[in-house]
């Protein structure tokens, strides 16, 4: 086992001035992702000035009134330009969040992170040196408390596999250790996300092109070594089978949900099985599958260990017993199409609608919907964004 290489983080600034936007806040055309802490407070990634792949700019947004008003809190890079954040935000509290970003000056050996503890009013800029081929790939950051965090740096997949490195911090991001790598301790494949329950215990999920294989690995030493964790197959899944494993979600120190996708018989559909644990992830039990169209585009969320939702087309499947039984809801238009749902309680949740449909046509507002009755009915949220 190689000795971990300590990497000292360079802190460039505290509390960057956000500076003026090129366009006005009304140019926010939609939301890419949303993470609500409670019924009032949350974070989002919004699109400014058009779709991202058409010259649009991603923006970090913060709300304190349930999504009606959003503040553009996008941090600035050392050069003074607004960063281009990745789609996901690692949210700790209503005021604390981490985000990885693409630098305005191209680099090939650096991971850029930004951290705020005051709701985005000020940000700390952190630079993590990384392997050239990984710093230009996909990066995910995950903290379980103000001190303990991990960065997963993943390269571009080739022949169904991708290199990845894991970096760990135990001092709130001031210093980092390289904890593991696909070259010596991590399994190959297409890694998804890294999720930790404790400072020692975490999971690495993803996709493998090998048949009869599940990509789920667990660590009990903070990410230095990993062991494959098997799950009991649903009775209708027979060899050869494929799978795609999502990230586990924990709601208490013992209770969590793990989504896994399997192909459904001979038709081009998939089924999602939410495995449940009540012993800190030592064992996972099956629940009733839900048929979905794709594992790439399957909006889903759980508010707690019992209450969950899955969107399939214009239908919303709801469970109140941890996935053992599902009820089909047909919310009235304009609920569908939906690309993400986010619930903070069994009653209150939001649905994010896409700007553009799969056929390239433009979607019409509203882009954000809200429910206060567990998903039975949805109302448009006419939100505004301010600087």
ChimeraX attribute file (.defattr): number of C-alpha atoms within 10 A of each C-alpha:
attribute: neighborCount
match mode: 1-to-1
recipient: residues
	/A:1	8
	/A:2	9
	/A:3	9
	/A:4	14
	/A:5	11
	/A:6	14
	/A:7	18
	/A:8	14
	/A:9	16
	/A:10	14
	/A:11	15
	/A:12	12
	/A:13	13
	/A:14	14
	/A:15	16
	/A:16	19
	/A:17	16
	/A:18	21
	/A:19	13
	/A:20	11
	/A:21	13
	/A:22	10
	/A:23	10
	/A:24	13
	/A:25	17
	/A:26	12
	/A:27	14
	/A:28	22
	/A:29	18
	/A:30	24
	/A:31	24
	/A:32	22
	/A:33	21
	/A:34	24
	/A:35	21
	/A:36	23
	/A:37	19
	/A:38	17
	/A:39	17
	/A:40	14
	/A:41	19
	/A:42	23
	/A:43	28
	/A:44	23
	/A:45	23
	/A:46	25
	/A:47	22
	/A:48	23
	/A:49	19
	/A:50	16
	/A:51	18
	/A:52	14
	/A:53	7
	/A:54	8
	/A:55	10
	/A:56	17
	/A:57	18
	/A:58	25
	/A:59	24
	/A:60	26
	/A:61	25
	/A:62	28
	/A:63	20
	/A:64	19
	/A:65	13
	/A:66	20
	/A:67	27
	/A:68	14
	/A:69	17
	/A:70	24
	/A:71	22
	/A:72	23
	/A:73	22
	/A:74	27
	/A:75	30
	/A:76	22
	/A:77	25
	/A:78	14
	/A:79	10
	/A:80	14
	/A:81	15
	/A:82	23
	/A:83	24
	/A:84	21
	/A:85	23
	/A:86	17
	/A:87	19
	/A:88	20
	/A:89	21
	/A:90	18
	/A:91	22
	/A:92	16
	/A:93	18
	/A:94	20
	/A:95	17
	/A:96	17
	/A:97	22
	/A:98	22
	/A:99	23
	/A:100	25
	/A:101	21
	/A:102	21
	/A:103	19
	/A:104	15
	/A:105	7
	/A:106	9
	/A:107	13
	/A:108	14
	/A:109	15
	/A:110	19
	/A:111	26
	/A:112	20
	/A:113	23
	/A:114	25
	/A:115	24
	/A:116	21
	/A:117	17
	/A:118	14
	/A:119	22
	/A:120	26
	/A:121	18
	/A:122	21
	/A:123	27
	/A:124	21
	/A:125	24
	/A:126	21
	/A:127	19
	/A:128	21
	/A:129	16
	/A:130	19
	/A:131	16
	/A:132	14
	/A:133	15
	/A:134	22
	/A:135	23
	/A:136	20
	/A:137	18
	/A:138	18
	/A:139	25
	/A:140	24
	/A:141	23
	/A:142	22
	/A:143	24
	/A:144	16
	/A:145	14
	/A:146	15
	/A:147	13
	/A:148	19
	/A:149	23
	/A:150	26
	/A:151	24
	/A:152	24
	/A:153	24
	/A:154	26
	/A:155	22
	/A:156	15
	/A:157	14
	/A:158	10
	/A:159	8
	/A:160	13
	/A:161	18
	/A:162	18
	/A:163	22
	/A:164	28
	/A:165	23
	/A:166	24
	/A:167	25
	/A:168	28
	/A:169	21
	/A:170	17
	/A:171	12
	/A:172	15
	/A:173	25
	/A:174	16
	/A:175	18
	/A:176	24
	/A:177	17
	/A:178	20
	/A:179	24
	/A:180	23
	/A:181	21
	/A:182	16
	/A:183	11
	/A:184	12
	/A:185	17
	/A:186	22
	/A:187	22
	/A:188	18
	/A:189	22
	/A:190	24
	/A:191	25
	/A:192	20
	/A:193	20
	/A:194	23
	/A:195	23
	/A:196	25
	/A:197	20
	/A:198	15
	/A:199	19
	/A:200	13
	/A:201	16
	/A:202	20
	/A:203	22
	/A:204	26
	/A:205	24
	/A:206	21
	/A:207	22
	/A:208	21
	/A:209	16
	/A:210	14
	/A:211	11
	/A:212	13
	/A:213	15
	/A:214	25
	/A:215	26
	/A:216	25
	/A:217	19
	/A:218	22
	/A:219	18
	/A:220	16
	/A:221	14
	/A:222	20
	/A:223	26
	/A:224	22
	/A:225	18
	/A:226	20
	/A:227	15
	/A:228	14
	/A:229	16
	/A:230	13
	/A:231	14
	/A:232	10
	/A:233	12
	/A:234	13
	/A:235	6
	/A:236	9
	/A:237	15
	/A:238	13
	/A:239	7
	/A:240	9
	/A:241	15
	/A:242	19
	/A:243	23
	/A:244	23
	/A:245	24
	/A:246	23
	/A:247	19
	/A:248	24
	/A:249	20
	/A:250	22
	/A:251	14
	/A:252	12
	/A:253	12
	/A:254	13
	/A:255	17
	/A:256	25
	/A:257	28
	/A:258	21
	/A:259	17
	/A:260	24
	/A:261	24
	/A:262	25
	/A:263	23
	/A:264	19
	/A:265	13
	/A:266	7
	/A:267	7
	/A:268	10
	/A:269	14
	/A:270	20
	/A:271	21
	/A:272	27
	/A:273	23
	/A:274	25
	/A:275	23
	/A:276	24
	/A:277	20
	/A:278	17
	/A:279	12
	/A:280	16
	/A:281	23
	/A:282	10
	/A:283	14
	/A:284	20
	/A:285	14
	/A:286	17
	/A:287	17
	/A:288	15
	/A:289	21
	/A:290	18
	/A:291	17
	/A:292	22
	/A:293	17
	/A:294	16
	/A:295	19
	/A:296	8
	/A:297	13
	/A:298	18
	/A:299	20
	/A:300	19
	/A:301	21
	/A:302	26
	/A:303	18
	/A:304	20
	/A:305	20
	/A:306	18
	/A:307	19
	/A:308	24
	/A:309	26
	/A:310	23
	/A:311	26
	/A:312	21
	/A:313	15
	/A:314	15
	/A:315	16
	/A:316	21
	/A:317	20
	/A:318	24
	/A:319	18
	/A:320	17
	/A:321	13
	/A:322	21
	/A:323	26
	/A:324	13
	/A:325	14
	/A:326	19
	/A:327	11
	/A:328	15
	/A:329	16
	/A:330	15
	/A:331	15
	/A:332	13
	/A:333	11
	/A:334	17
	/A:335	25
	/A:336	20
	/A:337	19
	/A:338	21
	/A:339	18
	/A:340	22
	/A:341	24
	/A:342	22
	/A:343	28
	/A:344	18
	/A:345	17
	/A:346	19
	/A:347	14
	/A:348	17
	/A:349	24
	/A:350	26
	/A:351	28
	/A:352	24
	/A:353	26
	/A:354	23
	/A:355	21
	/A:356	13
	/A:357	12
	/A:358	7
	/A:359	6
	/A:360	8
	/A:361	9
	/A:362	11
	/A:363	14
	/A:364	12
	/A:365	16
	/A:366	18
	/A:367	23
	/A:368	25
	/A:369	23
	/A:370	23
	/A:371	18
	/A:372	17
	/A:373	13
	/A:374	18
	/A:375	23
	/A:376	15
	/A:377	16
	/A:378	21
	/A:379	17
	/A:380	16
	/A:381	19
	/A:382	13
	/A:383	14
	/A:384	13
	/A:385	19
	/A:386	14
	/A:387	15
